């Protein structure tokens, strides 16, 4: 089942982007929004990449 990996990655990315857009659109500061949006990621590799990005943004 080679399509499962891209499907899970797409679902996680979509969930992250949607959550981030809602939070930033609602006036939450970017770093807080990134931290909260990272928590919806079920894929630990993607979550760690987002957490690394938060450190770079900070």
MOPE-V597214 format. One record per residue. N is the residue number from 1. RES is the residue in one small letter. NEAR is the number of other C-alpha atoms within 12 Angstrom. Layout:
n res near
N RES NEAR
N RES NEAR
This chain:
n res near
1 x 6
2 x 7
3 x 9
4 x 10
5 x 12
6 x 14
7 x 14
8 x 19
9 x 20
10 x 19
11 x 19
12 x 26
13 x 25
14 x 20
15 x 24
16 x 28
17 x 24
18 x 22
19 x 26
20 x 29
21 x 20
22 x 19
23 x 22
24 x 20
25 x 14
26 x 13
27 x 13
28 x 18
29 x 17
30 x 23
31 x 23
32 x 22
33 x 27
34 x 34
35 x 29
36 x 27
37 x 31
38 x 34
39 x 23
40 x 24
41 x 30
42 x 20
43 x 23
44 x 16
45 x 16
46 x 24
47 x 25
48 x 18
49 x 18
50 x 29
51 x 24
52 x 17
53 x 17
54 x 20
55 x 14
56 x 11
57 x 13
58 x 13
